[in-house]
Amino acid sequence: MARFRTIPTFIEARRVQRRTVIAPAANGHQGMYVVYPGDYLCVDREGRTFPCKAEDFERQYEPVDESDP
């Protein structure tokens, strides 16, 4: 069976301090998202906003050194 890996992608994110609700217009989906304290609020390349549980975020993403071109 062939092996695959995800394509490197860049997102913007911030850790949420209080419960936050994301409306459908902002997230590109039909329903609302609820982000809880400690989780991350992320924005992808297309500008769609989505929540990510802290443990998943820390496993999938790492900080980008802004000084690198």
Backbone as JSON Lines, residues from 0, in Angstrom:
{"i":0,"aa":"M","n":[0.85,-1.17,0.0],"ca":[0.0,0.0,0.0],"c":[0.9,1.24,0.0]}
{"i":1,"aa":"A","n":[0.55,2.24,-0.79],"ca":[1.33,3.48,-0.87],"c":[1.16,4.3,0.41]}
{"i":2,"aa":"R","n":[2.21,5.03,0.76],"ca":[2.17,5.9,1.94],"c":[2.03,7.35,1.49]}
{"i":3,"aa":"F","n":[1.35,8.15,2.3],"ca":[1.11,9.55,2.0],"c":[1.37,10.41,3.22]}
{"i":4,"aa":"R","n":[1.65,11.7,3.0],"ca":[1.76,12.65,4.1],"c":[1.02,13.91,3.69]}
{"i":5,"aa":"T","n":[0.67,14.71,4.65],"ca":[-0.05,15.93,4.34],"c":[0.89,16.95,3.71]}
{"i":6,"aa":"I","n":[0.36,17.76,2.84],"ca":[1.13,18.83,2.21],"c":[1.3,19.94,3.25]}
{"i":7,"aa":"P","n":[2.52,20.45,3.39],"ca":[2.7,21.54,4.35],"c":[1.8,22.73,4.0]}
{"i":8,"aa":"T","n":[1.14,23.22,4.99],"ca":[0.25,24.36,4.8],"c":[0.43,25.32,5.96]}
{"i":9,"aa":"F","n":[0.17,26.57,5.72],"ca":[0.29,27.58,6.76],"c":[-1.09,28.09,7.14]}
{"i":10,"aa":"I","n":[-1.3,28.27,8.43],"ca":[-2.54,28.83,8.94],"c":[-2.19,29.91,9.95]}
{"i":11,"aa":"E","n":[-3.17,30.72,10.28],"ca":[-3.04,31.65,11.39],"c":[-3.91,31.09,12.5]}
{"i":12,"aa":"A","n":[-3.47,31.25,13.74],"ca":[-4.24,30.69,14.85],"c":[-3.97,31.47,16.13]}
{"i":13,"aa":"R","n":[-4.93,31.39,17.03],"ca":[-4.75,31.96,18.37],"c":[-5.48,31.08,19.35]}
{"i":14,"aa":"R","n":[-4.95,31.02,20.56],"ca":[-5.56,30.22,21.61],"c":[-6.71,31.02,22.22]}
{"i":15,"aa":"V","n":[-7.84,30.39,22.39],"ca":[-9.06,31.05,22.87],"c":[-9.08,31.06,24.39]}
{"i":16,"aa":"Q","n":[-9.45,32.19,24.97],"ca":[-9.51,32.34,26.43],"c":[-10.92,32.15,26.98]}
{"i":17,"aa":"R","n":[-11.92,32.34,26.12],"ca":[-13.3,32.14,26.57],"c":[-14.12,31.53,25.43]}
{"i":18,"aa":"R","n":[-15.24,30.96,25.78],"ca":[-16.11,30.31,24.8],"c":[-16.44,31.29,23.68]}
{"i":19,"aa":"T","n":[-16.28,30.84,22.43],"ca":[-16.5,31.68,21.26],"c":[-17.37,30.92,20.26]}
{"i":20,"aa":"V","n":[-18.33,31.61,19.66],"ca":[-19.2,31.0,18.65],"c":[-18.84,31.61,17.3]}
{"i":21,"aa":"I","n":[-18.65,30.75,16.3],"ca":[-18.31,31.19,14.95],"c":[-19.55,30.99,14.07]}
{"i":22,"aa":"A","n":[-20.02,32.07,13.48],"ca":[-21.22,32.02,12.64],"c":[-20.92,31.31,11.31]}
{"i":23,"aa":"P","n":[-21.96,30.77,10.65],"ca":[-21.77,30.07,9.38],"c":[-21.09,30.9,8.3]}
{"i":24,"aa":"A","n":[-21.34,32.18,8.22],"ca":[-20.72,33.02,7.18],"c":[-19.2,33.04,7.33]}
{"i":25,"aa":"A","n":[-18.7,32.99,8.55],"ca":[-17.25,33.05,8.79],"c":[-16.57,31.71,8.59]}
{"i":26,"aa":"N","n":[-17.3,30.61,8.81],"ca":[-16.64,29.31,8.75],"c":[-16.84,28.57,7.43]}
{"i":27,"aa":"G","n":[-17.69,29.09,6.55],"ca":[-17.89,28.46,5.26],"c":[-18.72,27.19,5.3]}
{"i":28,"aa":"H","n":[-19.34,26.89,6.43],"ca":[-20.19,25.7,6.57],"c":[-21.6,26.12,6.96]}
{"i":29,"aa":"Q","n":[-22.49,25.16,7.01],"ca":[-23.89,25.43,7.32],"c":[-24.13,25.77,8.79]}
{"i":30,"aa":"G","n":[-23.44,25.06,9.7],"ca":[-23.7,25.22,11.12],"c":[-22.7,26.11,11.83]}
{"i":31,"aa":"M","n":[-22.99,26.37,13.09],"ca":[-22.09,27.18,13.91],"c":[-21.04,26.29,14.55]}
{"i":32,"aa":"Y","n":[-19.87,26.87,14.81],"ca":[-18.83,26.2,15.57],"c":[-18.74,26.87,16.93]}
{"i":33,"aa":"V","n":[-18.47,26.07,17.95],"ca":[-18.23,26.62,19.28],"c":[-16.79,26.25,19.65]}
{"i":34,"aa":"V","n":[-16.02,27.26,20.05],"ca":[-14.63,27.05,20.45],"c":[-14.55,27.27,21.95]}
{"i":35,"aa":"Y","n":[-13.91,26.36,22.66],"ca":[-13.86,26.42,24.11],"c":[-12.49,26.89,24.6]}
{"i":36,"aa":"P","n":[-12.44,27.43,25.81],"ca":[-11.16,27.92,26.36],"c":[-10.06,26.86,26.26]}
{"i":37,"aa":"G","n":[-8.88,27.3,25.82],"ca":[-7.75,26.4,25.67],"c":[-7.61,25.84,24.27]}
{"i":38,"aa":"D","n":[-8.71,25.84,23.5],"ca":[-8.65,25.38,22.12],"c":[-8.15,26.5,21.23]}
{"i":39,"aa":"Y","n":[-7.93,26.2,19.95],"ca":[-7.41,27.18,19.01],"c":[-8.45,27.56,17.98]}
{"i":40,"aa":"L","n":[-8.44,28.83,17.61],"ca":[-9.27,29.35,16.53],"c":[-8.32,29.57,15.36]}
{"i":41,"aa":"C","n":[-8.56,28.89,14.24],"ca":[-7.64,28.89,13.11],"c":[-8.29,29.51,11.88]}
{"i":42,"aa":"V","n":[-7.46,30.07,11.0],"ca":[-7.91,30.62,9.72],"c":[-7.03,30.01,8.64]}
{"i":43,"aa":"D","n":[-7.65,29.34,7.65],"ca":[-6.87,28.69,6.59],"c":[-6.57,29.65,5.45]}
{"i":44,"aa":"R","n":[-5.91,29.14,4.4],"ca":[-5.5,29.98,3.27],"c":[-6.67,30.62,2.54]}
{"i":45,"aa":"E","n":[-7.83,29.98,2.55],"ca":[-9.01,30.53,1.88],"c":[-9.78,31.5,2.77]}
{"i":46,"aa":"G","n":[-9.3,31.71,3.99],"ca":[-9.96,32.63,4.91],"c":[-11.06,32.0,5.74]}
{"i":47,"aa":"R","n":[-11.22,30.69,5.66],"ca":[-12.24,30.0,6.46],"c":[-11.74,29.83,7.88]}
{"i":48,"aa":"T","n":[-12.62,30.06,8.83],"ca":[-12.3,29.96,10.25],"c":[-12.78,28.61,10.76]}
{"i":49,"aa":"F","n":[-11.95,27.95,11.58],"ca":[-12.35,26.66,12.14],"c":[-11.71,26.47,13.51]}
{"i":50,"aa":"P","n":[-12.37,25.71,14.39],"ca":[-11.8,25.42,15.7],"c":[-10.91,24.19,15.64]}
{"i":51,"aa":"C","n":[-9.99,24.11,16.6],"ca":[-9.13,22.93,16.69],"c":[-8.85,22.68,18.18]}
{"i":52,"aa":"K","n":[-9.11,21.47,18.63],"ca":[-8.82,21.11,20.02],"c":[-7.32,21.27,20.27]}
{"i":53,"aa":"A","n":[-6.95,21.71,21.45],"ca":[-5.56,22.0,21.78],"c":[-4.64,20.81,21.51]}
{"i":54,"aa":"E","n":[-5.03,19.61,21.92],"ca":[-4.16,18.45,21.73],"c":[-3.97,18.12,20.24]}
{"i":55,"aa":"D","n":[-5.01,18.31,19.43],"ca":[-4.89,18.08,17.99],"c":[-4.0,19.15,17.36]}
{"i":56,"aa":"F","n":[-4.21,20.41,17.75],"ca":[-3.43,21.51,17.2],"c":[-1.95,21.31,17.48]}
{"i":57,"aa":"E","n":[-1.63,20.99,18.72],"ca":[-0.22,20.83,19.11],"c":[0.44,19.63,18.44]}
{"i":58,"aa":"R","n":[-0.34,18.64,18.04],"ca":[0.18,17.48,17.34],"c":[0.38,17.78,15.85]}
{"i":59,"aa":"Q","n":[-0.45,18.64,15.26],"ca":[-0.43,18.88,13.82],"c":[0.36,20.1,13.37]}
{"i":60,"aa":"Y","n":[0.51,21.09,14.25],"ca":[1.12,22.35,13.83],"c":[2.32,22.7,14.7]}
{"i":61,"aa":"E","n":[3.23,23.48,14.13],"ca":[4.36,24.0,14.88],"c":[4.52,25.47,14.51]}
{"i":62,"aa":"P","n":[5.07,26.28,15.4],"ca":[5.25,27.71,15.1],"c":[6.15,27.92,13.89]}
{"i":63,"aa":"V","n":[5.89,28.98,13.15],"ca":[6.7,29.35,11.99],"c":[7.62,30.48,12.39]}
{"i":64,"aa":"D","n":[8.88,30.37,12.04],"ca":[9.84,31.44,12.31],"c":[9.6,32.52,11.27]}
{"i":65,"aa":"E","n":[9.05,33.66,11.7],"ca":[8.69,34.75,10.78],"c":[9.9,35.37,10.11]}
{"i":66,"aa":"S","n":[11.11,35.14,10.63],"ca":[12.3,35.72,10.01],"c":[12.76,34.92,8.81]}
{"i":67,"aa":"D","n":[12.27,33.67,8.64],"ca":[12.62,32.88,7.45],"c":[11.8,33.37,6.26]}
{"i":68,"aa":"P","n":[12.43,33.45,5.07],"ca":[11.69,33.91,3.88],"c":[10.66,32.91,3.42]}
